Amino acid sequence: MEDRMARPGFVVLLAALLASTPAVAQDVALGRTLVSTYCAVCHSIERAGASPHEAAPPFRTLQERYDVDMLSEALVEGLVSGHPDMPEFAFEPYEAASIVAYIKSLTE
Ligand code: HEC
């Protein structure tokens, strides 16, 4: 079993996958505003560069590790990572969809 399978964050994301996935409007610009407000203090939210918090994965790399559509559900249900430094977040569905749209835009 891969190491990351055992991590709490993955369990949260898996639970999110099993939940329903309603289609909601996405707004990449809103997503960027939200992540620069809530996430950029720790995560790199740009196409290049290291994260301010050394343990926080740059957002452009999240798609290598997760299906980021699952992340959208997790952001609504309450995203909890295995890392104690990361606070728990809960967003409205349109906000979560916008954050995911922004993350996807980083690797387009
Ligand atoms: C206070 C610092 C901090 C903030 C703010 C923060 N994160 Fe994190 N985040 C981390 C750290 C540290 C990790 C690495 C967790 C680990 O390795 O277990 C992480 C991991 C993650 C992961 C991967 C989860 C996992 O289990 O591997 C995602 C997805 C994520 N963050 C999304 C976000 C989003 C979205 C926001 C803003 C809404 C955010 N983070 C804000 C510190 C932060």
Boltz pocket constraint, residues with backbone or C-beta under 6 A from the ligand:
constraints:
  - pocket:
      binder: B
      contacts: [[A, 7], [A, 8], [A, 9], [A, 10], [A, 34], [A, 35], [A, 38], [A, 39], [A, 40], [A, 41], [A, 42], [A, 43], [A, 53], [A, 55], [A, 56], [A, 57], [A, 62], [A, 71], [A, 79], [A, 80], [A, 81], [A, 82], [A, 83], [A, 85], [A, 86], [A, 87], [A, 89], [A, 99]]
      max_distance: 6.0
